[in-house]
């Protein structure tokens, strides 16, 4: 127990699944925005093409389906695949986010699915964690639990996404260390 600091800063980083990341392309703007139902329906639902009716109509409709599939593919990976075609929507102005939440990259994820989790971790979880740890170490003081979001480009390889995630996580851990040093932890 002697080596355990009394005041601690513990950064938490939420890495969402595929559906949870907001992605953009330089040419088309946001192309994957799970919080924007209209965008998702227009890009991937309504324009999907349909195969309905008797066989006479199916031949015509198959062309519509193929064209729609090509368009969706272009939106998500470009006309020819490029690792950097899509990028997460990072540090963006989003209604309902504070400047601190923006600085912690919450705009890179779907707030409809991930926002509640982020808010719970940042507010209530630190209190619960402190209470549980104080049973073991009564001197512990969880000063801060900054919560970050890390939306990622799921169209690129796990290796490439992992490299980007690694550099961001290292920067956020360094920021937590600086915060800890400022308070003398």
PENOR-V134960 format. One record per pair of residues at least 24 apart in sequence whose C-alpha atoms are under 10 Angstrom apart, sorted by the first residue. I is the first residue (numbers start at 1). GAP is how many residues later the second one is. Records with the same first field share a line. If there is no record, write none. Layout:
I->GAP / GAP
This chain:
1->135 / 136 / 138
2->135
4->133 / 135 / 136
5->132 / 134 / 135 / 136 / 137 / 179 / 180
6->131 / 132 / 133 / 134 / 135 / 136 / 137 / 178 / 179
7->132 / 133 / 134 / 135 / 136 / 137 / 173 / 176 / 177 / 178
8->132 / 133 / 134 / 135 / 136 / 137 / 168 / 169 / 171 / 172 / 173 / 175 / 176 / 177
9->132 / 133 / 134 / 135 / 136 / 137 / 164 / 166 / 167 / 168 / 169 / 170 / 171 / 172 / 174 / 176
10->116 / 132 / 133 / 134 / 135 / 136 / 137 / 163 / 166 / 167 / 170
11->111 / 133 / 134 / 135 / 136 / 137 / 158 / 161 / 162 / 163 / 164 / 165 / 166
12->106 / 109 / 110 / 133 / 134 / 135 / 136 / 137 / 157 / 160 / 161 / 164
13->91 / 92 / 105 / 108 / 133 / 134 / 135 / 136 / 137 / 152 / 155 / 156 / 159 / 160
14->92 / 95 / 100 / 103 / 104 / 107 / 133 / 134 / 135 / 136 / 137
15->93 / 94 / 99 / 133 / 134 / 135 / 136 / 137 / 150
16->92 / 93 / 94 / 97 / 98 / 133 / 134 / 135 / 136
17->92 / 97 / 134 / 135 / 137
18->91 / 133 / 134 / 135 / 136 / 137
19->90 / 91 / 94 / 132 / 135
20->88 / 89 / 90 / 91 / 92 / 93 / 94 / 130 / 131 / 132
21->66 / 67 / 68 / 86 / 87 / 88 / 89 / 90 / 93 / 128 / 129 / 130 / 131 / 132 / 133
22->64 / 65 / 66 / 67 / 68 / 85 / 86 / 87 / 88 / 89 / 129 / 130 / 131
23->53 / 62 / 63 / 64 / 65 / 66 / 67 / 85 / 86 / 128 / 129 / 130 / 131 / 132
24->51 / 52 / 61 / 62 / 63 / 64 / 65 / 66 / 129
25->50 / 51 / 52 / 53 / 59 / 60 / 61 / 62 / 63 / 64
26->58 / 59 / 60 / 61
27->48 / 51 / 58 / 59
28->47 / 58
29->46 / 57 / 58 / 60
30->45 / 56 / 57 / 58 / 59
31->41 / 44 / 45 / 55 / 56
32->43 / 44 / 54 / 56 / 57 / 78
33->56 / 75 / 76 / 77
34->75 / 76 / 77 / 78 / 79
35->74 / 75 / 76 / 77 / 78
36->74 / 76
43->25 / 28 / 29 / 32
44->24 / 25 / 27 / 28 / 29 / 31
45->27
47->24 / 25
48->24
76->77 / 78 / 79
77->78 / 79
81->74 / 75
82->73 / 74
83->70 / 72 / 73 / 74 / 77 / 78
84->69 / 71 / 72 / 76
85->68 / 70 / 71
86->66 / 67 / 68 / 69 / 70
87->64 / 65 / 66 / 67 / 68 / 69
88->62 / 63 / 64 / 65 / 66
89->62 / 63 / 64
90->59 / 60 / 61 / 62
100->46 / 47 / 48
101->45 / 46 / 47 / 48
102->46 / 47
103->45 / 46
104->42 / 43 / 44 / 45 / 46 / 68
105->42 / 43 / 44 / 45 / 46
106->41 / 42 / 43 / 44 / 45
107->42 / 43 / 44
108->40 / 41 / 42 / 43 / 44
109->40 / 41 / 42 / 43
110->39 / 41
114->35
115->34
118->28 / 29 / 30 / 31
119->28
120->27
121->24 / 25 / 26 / 27
122->24 / 25 / 26
123->24
141->44
143->36 / 37 / 40 / 42
144->32 / 35 / 36
145->31
146->26 / 27 / 29 / 30
147->25
148->24
